[in-house]
Structure formats: C-alpha cells, structure tokens
Amino acid sequence: MPTYVYKCDECGITFERFQHFSEDPLRVCPECNGPVFRMIQPVGIIFRGSGFYVTDHKGASSSMPKPDSKRREKEAEPAGESGSDAPTTDALDSDEAQG
C-alpha cells in the first residue's frame, strides 16, 4: 500500500496515511476537522558508487577502460635511457656509411 501525505488548510499539520489505490482521498483533518489535501511527494532515489547507468545498463561486450600505466612509465622515462644495449638505427646507419 502506498503512503500518502496530507496537509490541513486550517491548522497546517501534515500527516501520513497508508491507503489502497482504490480508496478515496481523505477530506477531513483528524485534529481540527478542517479540509485537507493530498500533497505530492518526490520519490527517494539514492545514488551510490560509480553510478547506476554505467554498472547496470552497459552492454556485455563493452568494458571499462583500464589505466595504461606502462605508457605513462615510458613517457616519464627520458629518451636515450631506455635500458637496452642494442645499437640504435643511427649507429647502424653510420657504420654502413663508413664501410
């Protein structure tokens, strides 16, 4: 059963009532017997975590992008200090030009 919130026009109190959809709305305040009206209430939605759309509505074939830590390490490493002992193409070109 839904919960409805009512407000009295005369005394200003607000109160809640559990009612079936088929029931007529209340018309009389339980405190002062004044006229009451049903108030519209927003729906409570709580967003938690990384978001509901990404986690709940994403297709099975798509995935979250992973951070590319190796690329960042290579960018941070200065040129010429790659750690390999293999000759560079410049050294090979100069050997061929001399011989």
C-alpha positions as CSV (number, residue, x, y, z in Angstrom):
1,M,0.0,0.0,0.0
2,P,1.3,3.5,-0.8
3,T,1.8,6.1,1.8
4,Y,0.0,9.4,1.1
5,V,0.9,12.7,2.8
6,Y,-1.9,15.2,3.7
7,K,-1.9,18.8,4.8
8,C,-4.7,20.6,6.6
9,D,-5.7,24.0,5.3
10,E,-6.9,25.3,8.7
11,C,-4.3,24.1,11.3
12,G,-1.4,23.4,8.9
13,I,-0.4,20.0,10.2
14,T,0.9,17.3,7.8
15,F,0.3,13.6,8.4
16,E,0.7,10.4,6.5
17,R,-1.8,7.6,5.8
18,F,-1.4,4.1,4.3
19,Q,-4.2,3.7,1.7
20,H,-5.1,1.4,-1.1
21,F,-5.1,2.9,-4.6
22,S,-8.8,2.3,-4.8
23,E,-9.6,4.3,-1.6
24,D,-10.9,7.8,-1.9
25,P,-8.6,10.5,-0.5
26,L,-9.2,11.9,3.0
27,R,-11.2,15.1,3.2
28,V,-11.2,15.9,6.9
29,C,-8.3,16.7,9.3
30,P,-8.1,14.2,12.2
31,E,-7.1,17.1,14.6
32,C,-9.4,20.0,13.8
33,N,-11.9,18.5,11.3
34,G,-10.8,21.1,8.7
35,P,-10.3,20.4,5.0
36,V,-7.2,18.5,3.9
37,F,-5.5,18.0,0.6
38,R,-3.1,15.3,-0.6
39,M,0.5,16.6,-1.2
40,I,2.7,15.3,-4.0
41,Q,5.9,13.7,-2.6
42,P,9.1,13.2,-4.6
43,V,10.4,9.6,-4.9
44,G,13.5,8.9,-2.9
45,I,16.5,7.9,-5.1
46,I,19.9,7.3,-3.7
47,F,22.9,7.3,-6.0
48,R,25.8,5.3,-4.7
49,G,29.1,4.0,-6.0
50,S,30.2,4.7,-9.6
51,G,26.7,5.3,-10.9
52,F,23.8,3.3,-11.8
53,Y,23.9,3.8,-15.6
54,V,27.5,2.5,-16.2
55,T,27.1,-0.5,-14.0
56,D,23.5,-1.5,-14.7
57,H,22.8,-0.6,-18.3
58,K,26.0,-1.2,-20.1
59,G,26.3,-4.0,-22.7
60,A,28.2,-7.2,-22.0
61,S,30.7,-6.6,-24.8
62,S,31.8,-3.2,-23.6
63,S,34.2,-2.8,-20.7
64,M,35.6,0.0,-18.6
65,P,38.9,1.4,-19.9
66,K,41.9,0.3,-17.9
67,P,44.6,2.8,-16.9
68,D,47.6,2.5,-19.2
69,S,50.3,2.6,-16.6
70,K,53.0,1.2,-18.9
71,R,52.5,4.0,-21.4
72,R,52.9,6.6,-18.6
73,E,56.1,4.9,-17.4
74,K,57.6,5.1,-20.9
75,E,56.6,8.7,-21.3
76,A,58.2,9.6,-18.0
77,E,61.5,7.8,-18.9
78,P,63.8,10.2,-20.7
79,A,64.9,9.4,-24.3
80,G,68.2,7.6,-24.6
81,E,67.9,5.9,-21.3
82,S,65.7,3.0,-22.5
83,G,68.0,0.4,-20.8
84,S,68.6,-1.7,-23.9
85,D,72.1,-2.4,-25.1
86,A,71.1,-2.8,-28.8
87,P,72.6,-0.2,-31.1
88,T,70.2,2.4,-32.4
89,T,69.4,2.9,-36.0
90,D,71.6,6.0,-36.2
91,A,74.6,3.9,-35.1
92,L,73.8,1.2,-37.8
93,D,73.5,3.9,-40.5
94,S,76.8,5.4,-39.6
95,D,78.6,2.0,-39.7
96,E,77.1,1.4,-43.2
97,A,78.2,4.8,-44.4
98,Q,81.8,4.3,-43.3
99,G,82.2,0.8,-44.8
